[in-house]
Amino acid sequence: MPTIVIEGLTVDFGSNGKSKQAIGDFDLEIADQEFLCLLGPSGCGKSTVLNALAGFIHPTAGSVTVGGRPVDAPGPERGVVFQDANVFPWMTVEENVMAGPRFRGQRVDKDMKRRAADIIRRVGLAGHEKHLPRELSGGMRQRLGLARTLLNDPGMLLMDEPFGALDAQTRIIMQELLLELWERDKKTVLFITHDLDEALLLGDRVIVMSASPGKVKFEHVVGFPRPRDYSLTGTIEFQQAKQKLFDILHVEAERADKTEH
């Protein structure tokens, strides 16, 4: 059964009497515990879909529901992870991880500290609890942002190119960490990426969006067995699936370029 249902989603942006349609009549269902990756040319509206699901923006038309309930505001059951780790620079790792519950008025007790310590360990930051973000590498700050989201125990993760700014080696490490966490917790995930390898390595399904205004252009069911690791990317089957997605994306990228010019 789908936990996320997006029907006829349309989002217009504009100012000074002019408007542009970012998303047009967009439909998508995501099943409970599914890991879905969203691809598309720049400007097609990928982040707009995520922001509507997060409750950060309101649709011009259409509907977004989670568990049968309309989304009309942000909520702790939908954890959001951006490309920028978006951590508080004046807080230590431990304080950052516990910031969400504290801001909602929850008391920092032994149970919260225990859960924070467990998550810090799971994301590989044990030993850095008292460090400030400036004392961490880019990959470690991204781990911190993920840990802070996980402490809220959201039912789903909405991830907008969370590893896009990392170097290649750190990105692979973070991908494998995310796979490990997903295998354990089986949270529903919407993951936006520009990286074909990343989409096929992580996802149960890959959705390719059309050029703006974005719609679902193509759906690819990823048939590779789990658990997965990066060695999968060297197989013939993986490269064939990657080429198929590349060909579709290339057509949409050319359409987007012609529209802009």
DOKOLNU-373472 format. One record per residue: x, y, z of N, C-alpha, C in turn. Coordinates in Angstrom, 3 decimals. Layout:
// DOKOLNU-373472
neast; nnorth; nup; caeast; canorth; caup; ceast; cnorth; cup
X; Y; Z; X; Y; Z; X; Y; Z;
...
***
This chain:
// DOKOLNU-373472
neast; nnorth; nup; caeast; canorth; caup; ceast; cnorth; cup
0.843; -1.189; 0.000; 0.000; 0.000; 0.000; 0.888; 1.251; 0.000;
0.526; 2.266; -0.789; 1.333; 3.485; -0.813; 1.194; 4.256; 0.486;
2.316; 4.737; 1.026; 2.264; 5.615; 2.185; 2.239; 7.070; 1.753;
2.782; 7.342; 0.545; 2.780; 8.696; -0.020; 1.991; 8.672; -1.325;
1.029; 9.582; -1.438; 0.257; 9.690; -2.670; 0.252; 11.154; -3.104;
0.783; 11.398; -4.296; 0.795; 12.735; -4.891; -0.073; 12.673; -6.144;
-1.098; 13.487; -6.178; -2.050; 13.452; -7.298; -2.228; 14.836; -7.893;
-1.949; 14.934; -9.196; -2.188; 16.173; -9.915; -1.451; 17.372; -9.364;
-0.277; 17.129; -8.762; 0.455; 18.225; -8.120; 0.891; 19.262; -9.152;
0.480; 20.494; -8.918; 0.877; 21.628; -9.745; 1.370; 22.734; -8.822;
2.544; 23.280; -9.136; 3.114; 24.358; -8.337; 3.570; 25.465; -9.269;
3.014; 26.638; -9.071; 3.403; 27.824; -9.838; 4.178; 28.766; -8.930;
5.257; 29.324; -9.465; 6.005; 30.361; -8.772; 5.946; 31.633; -9.608;
5.974; 32.778; -8.958; 5.958; 34.004; -9.739; 6.019; 35.244; -8.885;
6.309; 36.357; -9.561; 6.316; 37.671; -8.921; 6.124; 38.718; -10.005;
5.749; 39.911; -9.588; 5.535; 41.025; -10.519; 4.558; 40.664; -11.633;
3.544; 39.906; -11.264; 2.506; 39.566; -12.231; 2.871; 38.467; -13.196;
4.070; 37.891; -13.052; 4.491; 36.810; -13.936; 4.591; 35.516; -13.127;
4.238; 34.403; -13.747; 4.320; 33.128; -13.049; 4.944; 32.075; -13.956;
5.552; 31.087; -13.320; 6.146; 29.964; -14.032; 5.714; 28.682; -13.355;
5.318; 27.714; -14.146; 4.885; 26.436; -13.606; 6.098; 25.526; -13.421;
6.405; 25.218; -12.158; 7.542; 24.350; -11.858; 7.161; 22.887; -12.003;
5.971; 22.539; -11.530; 5.447; 21.183; -11.598; 4.066; 21.258; -12.226;
3.776; 20.339; -13.137; 2.469; 20.357; -13.783; 1.806; 18.996; -13.788;
0.720; 18.853; -13.038; -0.079; 17.626; -13.031; 0.799; 16.403; -12.753;
1.545; 16.476; -11.667; 2.524; 15.453; -11.299; 1.860; 14.404; -10.412;
1.981; 13.128; -10.787; 1.408; 12.018; -10.020; 2.513; 11.048; -9.598;
2.444; 10.600; -8.343; 3.449; 9.646; -7.857; 2.924; 8.967; -6.594;
3.168; 7.664; -6.495; 2.888; 6.924; -5.275; 4.180; 6.261; -4.812;
4.403; 6.292; -3.496; 5.582; 5.667; -2.906; 5.096; 4.728; -1.814;
5.502; 3.465; -1.894; 5.042; 2.456; -0.946; 5.758; 2.582; 0.392;
5.141; 2.043; 1.414; 5.755; 1.987; 2.730; 7.074; 1.219; 2.648;
8.126; 1.792; 3.214; 9.477; 1.221; 3.275; 10.188; 1.209; 1.925;
9.633; 1.858; 0.922; 10.287; 1.904; -0.389; 11.375; 2.968; -0.408;
12.445; 2.675; -1.127; 13.523; 3.642; -1.363; 13.378; 4.099; -2.815;
12.867; 5.305; -3.011; 12.614; 5.817; -4.357; 13.575; 6.957; -4.669;
14.233; 6.863; -5.827; 15.155; 7.904; -6.276; 14.518; 8.708; -7.399;
14.714; 10.019; -7.336; 14.125; 10.942; -8.303; 15.234; 11.626; -9.086;
15.190; 11.423; -10.415; 16.154; 12.017; -11.337; 15.441; 12.988; -12.272;
16.211; 13.872; -12.875; 15.642; 14.760; -13.874; 16.604; 15.873; -14.205;
16.410; 16.537; -15.354; 17.298; 17.640; -15.727; 17.177; 18.797; -14.749;
18.182; 19.641; -14.711; 18.161; 20.797; -13.820; 16.929; 21.657; -14.099;
16.282; 22.082; -13.030; 15.126; 22.960; -13.169; 13.822; 22.253; -13.452;
13.804; 20.910; -13.375; 12.580; 20.180; -13.726; 11.571; 20.141; -12.584;
11.997; 20.505; -11.374; 11.063; 20.548; -10.259; 11.240; 19.449; -9.225;
12.385; 18.778; -9.235; 12.612; 17.698; -8.266; 12.487; 18.205; -6.824;
13.189; 19.295; -6.537; 13.153; 19.834; -5.179; 11.773; 20.379; -4.831;
11.047; 20.845; -5.834; 9.685; 21.334; -5.590; 8.792; 20.205; -5.105;
8.939; 19.028; -5.708; 8.178; 17.857; -5.261; 8.511; 17.546; -3.808;
9.802; 17.524; -3.482; 10.220; 17.216; -2.121; 9.706; 18.265; -1.136;
9.788; 19.538; -1.508; 9.351; 20.604; -0.607; 7.848; 20.578; -0.375;
7.086; 20.172; -1.395; 5.640; 20.029; -1.217; 5.343; 18.871; -0.270;
6.099; 17.784; -0.399; 5.918; 16.635; 0.479; 6.358; 16.948; 1.906;
7.381; 17.773; 2.033; 7.851; 18.177; 3.361; 6.906; 19.163; 4.030;
6.036; 19.811; 3.245; 5.130; 20.811; 3.794; 5.705; 22.209; 3.807;
6.822; 22.412; 3.078; 7.453; 23.732; 3.031; 6.754; 24.677; 2.055;
6.110; 24.114; 1.027; 5.364; 24.918; 0.069; 3.981; 24.305; -0.115;
3.032; 25.125; -0.558; 1.668; 24.657; -0.777; 1.385; 24.563; -2.270;
0.761; 23.478; -2.698; 0.471; 23.307; -4.126; -0.477; 24.370; -4.656;
-0.293; 24.724; -5.916; -1.268; 25.549; -6.614; -2.514; 24.731; -6.895;
-2.307; 23.454; -7.195; -3.415; 22.519; -7.419; -2.917; 21.121; -7.097;
-3.871; 20.188; -6.938; -3.516; 18.814; -6.639; -3.401; 18.572; -5.140;
-2.958; 17.378; -4.794; -2.903; 17.011; -3.381; -1.680; 16.159; -3.080;
-1.249; 16.246; -1.819; -0.153; 15.430; -1.302; -0.627; 14.839; 0.019;
-0.639; 13.527; 0.124; -1.057; 12.883; 1.369; -0.003; 11.891; 1.828;
0.127; 11.753; 3.136; 1.021; 10.782; 3.769; 0.177; 9.958; 4.737;
0.112; 8.662; 4.508; -0.721; 7.821; 5.350; -2.181; 8.208; 5.311;
-2.618; 8.759; 4.175; -4.011; 9.159; 4.020; -4.329; 10.547; 4.542;
-3.351; 11.223; 5.146; -3.577; 12.557; 5.697; -2.945; 13.620; 4.806;
-3.683; 14.705; 4.520; -3.117; 15.769; 3.688; -1.910; 16.416; 4.355;
-0.930; 16.746; 3.552; 0.250; 17.468; 4.042; -0.034; 18.958; 3.922;
-0.052; 19.667; 5.039; -0.271; 21.112; 4.996; 0.767; 21.900; 5.788;
1.725; 21.186; 6.399; 2.782; 21.837; 7.173; 3.895; 20.828; 7.411;
5.102; 21.294; 7.779; 6.171; 20.357; 8.135; 5.778; 19.538; 9.363;
6.378; 18.362; 9.500; 6.104; 17.509; 10.656; 7.276; 16.604; 10.945;
7.468; 16.227; 12.226; 8.628; 15.411; 12.603; 8.609; 14.006; 12.019;
7.441; 13.557; 11.502; 7.378; 12.229; 10.886; 8.010; 12.228; 9.499;
8.340; 13.420; 8.980; 9.005; 13.556; 7.687; 10.344; 14.260; 7.902;
11.406; 13.466; 7.985; 12.730; 14.027; 8.208; 13.353; 14.477; 6.899;
13.900; 15.696; 6.881; 14.457; 16.278; 5.663; 15.968; 16.431; 5.816;
16.705; 15.962; 4.795; 18.163; 16.087; 4.775; 18.548; 16.771; 3.471;
19.211; 17.932; 3.589; 19.605; 18.698; 2.412; 21.079; 18.470; 2.072;
21.501; 19.020; 0.920; 22.902; 18.922; 0.509; 23.804; 19.600; 1.526;
23.373; 20.776; 2.007; 24.065; 21.444; 3.096; 23.620; 20.777; 4.393;
24.563; 20.296; 5.185; 24.204; 19.572; 6.402; 23.327; 20.405; 7.330;
23.411; 21.754; 7.240; 22.491; 22.632; 7.957; 22.518; 22.370; 9.466;
23.735; 22.315; 10.020; 23.888; 22.094; 11.451; 24.141; 23.432; 12.141;
23.974; 23.446; 13.456; 24.175; 24.669; 14.229; 25.654; 24.784; 14.598;
26.354; 25.808; 14.097; 27.817; 25.866; 14.266; 28.259; 26.065; 15.708;
27.391; 26.597; 16.577; 27.772; 26.862; 17.957; 27.503; 25.668; 18.885;
26.898; 24.607; 18.343; 26.571; 23.426; 19.140; 27.550; 22.301; 18.853;
27.824; 21.501; 19.874; 28.647; 20.312; 19.677; 27.860; 19.260; 18.889;
28.552; 18.195; 18.484; 27.889; 17.090; 17.783; 26.716; 16.569; 18.609;
26.960; 16.285; 19.881; 25.906; 15.759; 20.752; 24.733; 16.731; 20.861;
25.027; 18.017; 21.027; 23.959; 19.018; 21.156; 23.176; 19.159; 19.861;
23.864; 19.100; 18.728; 23.191; 19.175; 17.432; 22.211; 18.021; 17.252;
22.649; 16.821; 17.604; 21.800; 15.639; 17.414; 20.522; 15.743; 18.234;
20.605; 16.332; 19.421; 19.437; 16.438; 20.301; 18.669; 17.734; 20.132;
19.062; 18.571; 19.142; 18.463; 19.897; 19.014; 16.969; 19.849; 18.692;
16.557; 18.946; 17.778; 15.152; 18.896; 17.377; 14.197; 18.668; 18.528;
14.372; 17.582; 19.288; 13.491; 17.358; 20.442; 13.539; 18.489; 21.465;
14.726; 19.056; 21.690; 14.838; 20.156; 22.657; 14.029; 21.365; 22.201;
14.099; 21.680; 20.899; 13.354; 22.830; 20.397; 11.844; 22.597; 20.488;
11.443; 21.319; 20.501; 10.012; 21.010; 20.655; 9.600; 20.904; 22.119;
10.529; 21.244; 23.013; 10.184; 21.295; 24.426; 10.408; 20.010; 25.185;
11.049; 19.020; 24.562; 11.302; 17.772; 25.274; 12.507; 17.915; 26.210;
12.422; 17.249; 27.342; 13.492; 17.309; 28.327; 14.632; 16.377; 27.925;
15.850; 16.858; 28.092; 17.019; 16.031; 27.818; 17.235; 15.115; 29.026;
16.816; 13.860; 28.902; 16.953; 12.909; 29.994; 17.918; 11.795; 29.600;
18.042; 10.801; 30.455; 18.976; 9.706; 30.182; 18.601; 8.940; 28.918;
17.306; 8.771; 28.669; 16.873; 8.035; 27.493; 17.245; 8.766; 26.211;
17.028; 10.101; 26.191; 17.392; 10.868; 25.000; 18.899; 10.818; 24.766;
19.676; 10.953; 25.837; 21.133; 10.897; 25.696; 21.586; 9.526; 25.209;
20.907; 8.481; 25.690; 21.251; 7.130; 25.244; 20.958; 6.957; 23.766;
19.778; 7.426; 23.330; 19.409; 7.313; 21.914; 20.350; 8.137; 21.043;
20.723; 9.332; 21.517; 21.656; 10.172; 20.766; 23.008; 9.489; 20.623;
23.487; 8.888; 21.712; 24.778; 8.201; 21.667; 24.739; 7.028; 20.697;
23.614; 6.309; 20.674; 23.479; 5.164; 19.765; 23.509; 5.621; 18.308;
22.801; 6.703; 17.995; 22.759; 7.194; 16.617; 24.107; 7.761; 16.205;
24.760; 8.481; 17.112; 26.094; 9.002; 16.820; 27.053; 7.857; 16.491;
26.926; 6.768; 17.237; 27.766; 5.596; 16.968; 27.424; 4.980; 15.617;
26.130; 4.870; 15.317; 25.696; 4.221; 14.082; 26.158; 4.974; 12.844;
26.254; 6.301; 12.927; 26.695; 7.065; 11.750; 28.208; 7.290; 11.744;
28.909; 6.675; 12.682; 30.365; 6.734; 12.653; 30.983; 7.981; 13.240;
30.300; 8.621; 14.191; 30.833; 9.841; 14.808; 31.208; 9.639; 16.281;
31.216; 8.398; 16.744; 31.625; 8.134; 18.122; 33.036; 8.669; 18.356;
33.231; 9.351; 19.481; 34.508; 9.976; 19.782; 34.550; 11.447; 19.425;
33.527; 11.903; 18.687; 33.474; 13.315; 18.266; 32.315; 14.059; 18.918;
31.739; 13.494; 19.974; 30.533; 14.055; 20.588; 30.709; 15.509; 21.021;
31.885; 15.886; 21.473; 32.104; 17.230; 22.003; 32.713; 18.190; 20.964;
32.861; 17.716; 19.735; 33.440; 18.562; 18.687; 32.389; 19.503; 18.118;
32.836; 20.664; 17.686; 31.979; 21.607; 16.969; 32.023; 21.281; 15.473;
30.991; 21.679; 14.721; 30.968; 21.380; 13.279; 32.203; 21.845; 12.525;
32.801; 22.971; 12.935; 33.981; 23.467; 12.220; 35.175; 22.541; 12.379;
35.122; 21.657; 13.354; 36.206; 20.710; 13.591; 36.005; 19.393; 12.843;
34.938; 19.319; 12.048; 34.603; 18.096; 11.316; 34.840; 18.291; 9.825;
35.090; 17.205; 9.118; 35.180; 17.244; 7.657; 33.782; 17.385; 7.066;
33.724; 17.628; 5.745; 32.425; 17.757; 5.084; 31.585; 16.504; 5.215;
32.211; 15.337; 5.041; 31.488; 14.086; 5.170; 30.983; 13.860; 6.581;
31.770; 14.254; 7.572; 31.357; 14.099; 8.967; 30.208; 15.045; 9.301;
30.229; 16.238; 8.746; 29.101; 17.159; 8.978; 27.822; 16.603; 8.363;
27.944; 15.934; 7.202; 26.763; 15.332; 6.588; 26.255; 14.163; 7.434;
27.155; 13.414; 8.028; 26.763; 12.360; 8.963; 26.012; 12.962; 10.150;
26.497; 14.108; 10.597; 25.857; 14.787; 11.721; 24.441; 15.222; 11.362;
24.271; 15.789; 10.165; 22.940; 16.198; 9.734; 21.991; 15.011; 9.653;
22.499; 13.876; 9.179; 21.680; 12.667; 9.096; 21.338; 12.161; 10.491;
22.318; 12.184; 11.405; 22.080; 11.715; 12.773; 21.018; 12.570; 13.461;
21.074; 13.866; 13.245; 20.088; 14.768; 13.876; 18.682; 14.449; 13.384;
18.560; 14.135; 12.101; 17.256; 13.765; 11.554; 16.786; 12.430; 12.114;
17.701; 11.459; 12.232; 17.330; 10.123; 12.689; 16.877; 10.104; 14.139;
17.384; 11.018; 14.977; 16.977; 11.019; 16.379; 15.475; 11.273; 16.518;
14.894; 12.018; 15.579; 13.455; 12.264; 15.615; 12.656; 11.015; 15.258;
13.344; 9.966; 14.784; 12.726; 8.716; 14.354; 11.573; 8.960; 13.379;
11.828; 9.676; 12.277; 10.758; 9.931; 11.309; 10.375; 8.659; 10.571;
9.142; 8.583; 10.127; 8.709; 7.426; 9.348; 9.295; 7.422; 7.962;
9.684; 8.626; 7.489; 10.268; 8.721; 6.145; 11.376; 9.754; 6.125;
12.285; 9.574; 5.175; 13.377; 10.510; 4.953; 13.205; 11.141; 3.580;
13.262; 12.459; 3.540; 13.212; 13.226; 2.296; 14.594; 13.825; 2.114;
15.331; 13.359; 1.095; 16.744; 13.678; 0.965; 17.010; 14.359; -0.375;
17.446; 15.617; -0.300; 17.662; 16.428; -1.499; 19.146; 16.527; -1.803;
19.631; 15.630; -2.661; 21.052; 15.568; -3.038; 21.964; 15.674; -1.822;
21.772; 14.833; -0.805; 22.523; 15.004; 0.435; 24.028; 14.791; 0.305;
24.457; 14.062; -0.736; 25.883; 13.778; -0.889; 26.489; 14.519; -2.088;
25.736; 15.436; -2.663; 26.156; 16.094; -3.898; 27.411; 16.931; -3.777;
27.692; 17.469; -2.584; 28.842; 18.356; -2.421; 30.083; 17.624; -1.927;
29.985; 16.305; -1.748; 31.101; 15.538; -1.197; 32.040; 15.056; -2.302;
33.295; 14.808; -1.936; 34.233; 14.228; -2.895; 33.823; 12.782; -3.174;
34.358; 12.216; -4.260; 33.898; 10.916; -4.744; 34.047; 9.811; -3.703;
35.190; 9.769; -3.014; 35.427; 8.701; -2.053; 34.475; 8.822; -0.862;
34.303; 10.041; -0.347; 33.410; 10.252; 0.797; 31.969; 9.962; 0.406;
31.638; 10.287; -0.827; 30.275; 10.028; -1.304; 29.965; 8.528; -1.285;
30.903; 7.717; -1.747; 30.710; 6.260; -1.742; 30.526; 5.766; -0.305;
31.331; 6.276; 0.610; 31.219; 5.871; 2.018; 29.842; 6.228; 2.566;
29.343; 7.427; 2.231; 28.035; 7.858; 2.727; 26.906; 7.044; 2.092;
27.058; 6.701; 0.825; 26.042; 5.865; 0.171; 25.934; 4.508; 0.864;
27.087; 3.905; 1.159; 27.082; 2.591; 1.800; 26.569; 2.687; 3.242;
26.851; 3.804; 3.922; 26.291; 4.019; 5.257; 24.775; 4.113; 5.192;
24.264; 4.869; 4.226; 22.817; 5.016; 4.090; 22.157; 3.676; 3.782;
22.778; 2.881; 2.910; 22.242; 1.548; 2.616; 22.181; 0.687; 3.878;
23.225; 0.768; 4.687; 23.263; -0.008; 5.930; 22.143; 0.426; 6.878;
21.962; 1.742; 7.025; 20.911; 2.251; 7.904; 19.526; 1.877; 7.381;
19.352; 1.947; 6.055; 18.045; 1.623; 5.470; 17.736; 0.133; 5.636;
18.723; -0.714; 5.461; 18.509; -2.151; 5.633; 18.056; -2.460; 7.057;
18.545; -1.697; 8.007; 18.187; -1.942; 9.407; 16.812; -1.376; 9.744;
16.528; -0.148; 9.307; 15.323; 0.549; 9.757; 14.175; 0.518; 8.765;
14.476; 0.290; 7.459; 13.467; 0.215; 6.397; 12.515; 1.425; 6.406;
13.078; 2.617; 6.509; 12.254; 3.818; 6.420; 11.897; 4.083; 4.965;
10.772; 4.728; 4.744; 10.399; 5.169; 3.408; 11.308; 6.336; 3.029;
11.892; 6.298; 1.832; 12.862; 7.319; 1.432; 12.511; 7.879; 0.053;
12.490; 9.217; -0.039; 12.501; 9.907; -1.334; 13.858; 10.580; -1.439;
14.636; 10.174; -2.445; 16.030; 10.604; -2.557; 16.226; 11.279; -3.908;
16.548; 12.559; -3.899; 16.810; 13.301; -5.133; 18.303; 13.262; -5.439;
18.628; 12.995; -6.697; 20.030; 12.949; -7.097; 20.159; 13.296; -8.578;
21.360; 13.720; -8.975; 21.717; 13.855; -10.389; 22.585; 12.685; -10.841;
22.963; 11.826; -9.898; 23.968; 10.796; -10.155; 23.288; 9.464; -10.477;
23.490; 8.963; -11.682; 22.859; 7.712; -12.108; 23.351; 6.522; -11.297;
24.650; 6.458; -11.038; 25.185; 5.372; -10.214; 24.506; 5.359; -8.846;
24.386; 6.523; -8.259; 23.797; 6.645; -6.928; 22.345; 6.172; -6.928;
21.585; 6.581; -7.934; 20.170; 6.209; -8.012; 20.002; 4.698; -8.120;
20.801; 4.060; -8.967; 20.672; 2.617; -9.185; 21.237; 1.812; -8.021;
22.229; 2.348; -7.341; 22.805; 1.663; -6.186; 21.846; 1.681; -5.002;
21.158; 2.816; -4.797; 20.347; 2.983; -3.599; 18.893; 2.549; -3.773;
18.308; 2.824; -4.939; 16.860; 2.797; -5.063; 16.224; 1.441; -5.328;
14.952; 1.313; -4.886; 14.082; 0.226; -5.338; 13.476; 0.585; -6.691;
13.163; 1.867; -6.852; 12.669; 2.403; -8.125; 13.388; 3.709; -8.416;
13.525; 4.009; -9.707; 14.070; 5.285; -10.140; 13.024; 5.948; -11.031;
12.639; 7.162; -10.671; 11.705; 7.947; -11.466; 12.473; 9.047; -12.181;
12.316; 9.129; -13.498; 12.922; 10.194; -14.283; 11.844; 11.219; -14.598;
12.113; 12.478; -14.269; 11.164; 13.558; -14.536; 11.462; 14.211; -15.876;
10.426; 14.746; -16.478; 10.572; 15.469; -17.733; 11.134; 16.858; -17.476;
11.511; 17.539; -18.551; 11.889; 18.943; -18.452; 10.701; 19.745; -17.928;
10.996; 20.903; -17.354; 9.960; 21.747; -16.745; 8.871; 22.133; -17.749;
7.603; 22.117; -17.278; 7.111; 21.748; -15.951; 7.158; 20.239; -15.748;
7.732; 19.831; -14.627; 8.059; 18.436; -14.414; 6.875; 17.503; -14.273;
6.971; 16.400; -14.949; 6.029; 15.281; -14.828; 6.845; 13.992; -14.765;
6.189; 12.883; -14.454; 6.879; 11.596; -14.487; 7.057; 11.182; -15.943;
8.305; 11.075; -16.373; 8.626; 10.707; -17.745; 8.839; 9.204; -17.889;
9.514; 8.603; -16.892; 9.897; 7.195; -17.010; 10.075; 6.603; -15.619;
9.709; 5.341; -15.493; 9.879; 4.625; -14.231; 10.711; 3.374; -14.474;
11.746; 3.210; -13.668; 12.614; 2.030; -13.772; 12.609; 1.300; -12.441;
12.188; 0.040; -12.446; 12.240; -0.795; -11.253; 13.628; -1.423; -11.178;
14.327; -1.167; -10.069; 15.691; -1.658; -9.911; 15.630; -3.093; -9.388;
16.113; -4.026; -10.186; 15.972; -5.435; -9.840; 17.155; -6.049; -9.118;
18.176; -5.260; -8.813; 19.370; -5.818; -8.177; 19.057; -6.245; -6.741;
19.501; -7.439; -6.350; 19.206; -7.911; -4.991; 19.914; -7.071; -3.935;
19.326; -7.066; -2.752; 19.949; -6.429; -1.592; 20.424; -7.524; -0.642;
21.427; -7.207; 0.191; 22.111; -5.937; 0.352; 23.051; -5.638; -0.815;
23.315; -4.364; -1.037; 24.163; -3.919; -2.140; 25.384; -3.184; -1.611;
26.421; -3.152; -2.423; 27.555; -2.279; -2.157; 28.074; -1.766; -3.495;
29.119; -0.955; -3.452; 29.549; -0.242; -4.654; 30.102; -1.153; -5.735;
30.471; -2.389; -5.386; 30.972; -3.320; -6.401; 29.917; -3.608; -7.477;
28.643; -3.396; -7.128; 27.553; -3.611; -8.081; 27.696; -2.739; -9.322;
28.278; -1.550; -9.161; 28.342; -0.597; -10.275; 29.224; -1.080; -11.417;
30.069; -2.086; -11.177; 30.950; -2.582; -12.230; 30.359; -3.704; -13.061;
29.139; -4.133; -12.764; 28.548; -5.249; -13.496; 27.936; -4.792; -14.820;
27.828; -5.721; -15.758; 27.242; -5.409; -17.069; 25.788; -4.981; -16.906;
25.048; -5.674; -16.041; 23.629; -5.356; -15.842; 23.451; -3.940; -15.323;
24.322; -3.537; -14.427; 24.248; -2.177; -13.880; 24.518; -1.148; -14.968;
25.542; -1.392; -15.786; 25.894; -0.440; -16.839; 24.804; -0.344; -17.903;
24.129; -1.448; -18.175; 23.024; -1.412; -19.138; 21.870; -0.576; -18.611;
21.526; -0.750; -17.343; 20.459; 0.048; -16.736; 20.850; 1.522; -16.707;
22.102; 1.795; -16.430; 22.597; 3.174; -16.392; 22.487; 3.830; -17.766;
22.845; 3.103; -18.823; 22.772; 3.646; -20.177; 21.329; 3.967; -20.558;
20.411; 3.096; -20.158; 18.993; 3.317; -20.453; 18.502; 4.615; -19.808;
18.838; 4.820; -18.553; 18.435; 6.036; -17.864; 19.124; 7.259; -18.461;
20.406; 7.099; -18.831; 21.141; 8.218; -19.422; 20.493; 8.688; -20.716;
20.081; 7.752; -21.558; 19.477; 8.119; -22.840; 18.197; 8.932; -22.632;
17.388; 8.542; -21.669; 16.144; 9.263; -21.402; 16.435; 10.640; -20.814;
17.371; 10.692; -19.885; 17.744; 11.972; -19.282; 18.334; 12.935; -20.300;
19.123; 12.393; -21.220; 19.761; 13.235; -22.235; 18.711; 13.942; -23.100;
17.685; 13.219; -23.478; 16.609; 13.806; -24.278; 15.930; 14.927; -23.498;
15.639; 14.687; -22.217; 14.956; 15.703; -21.405; 15.856; 16.905; -21.132;
17.159; 16.662; -20.973; 18.096; 17.772; -20.761; 18.166; 18.653; -22.000;
18.139; 18.043; -23.197; 18.146; 18.832; -24.426; 16.861; 19.649; -24.552;
15.713; 19.047; -24.185; 14.440; 19.771; -24.197; 14.490; 20.973; -23.247;
15.071; 20.754; -22.066; 15.170; 21.841; -21.091; 16.047; 22.964; -21.611;
17.155; 22.600; -22.286; 18.063; 23.602; -22.817; 17.403; 24.429; -23.915;
16.613; 23.767; -24.784; 15.921; 24.488; -25.852; 14.854; 25.434; -25.288;
14.191; 24.991; -24.220; 13.155; 25.813; -23.611; 13.744; 27.077; -23.006;
14.921; 26.938; -22.381; 15.569; 28.083; -21.738; 16.063; 29.097; -22.769;
16.398; 28.620; -23.971; 16.948; 29.520; -24.984; 15.946; 29.784; -26.112;
***
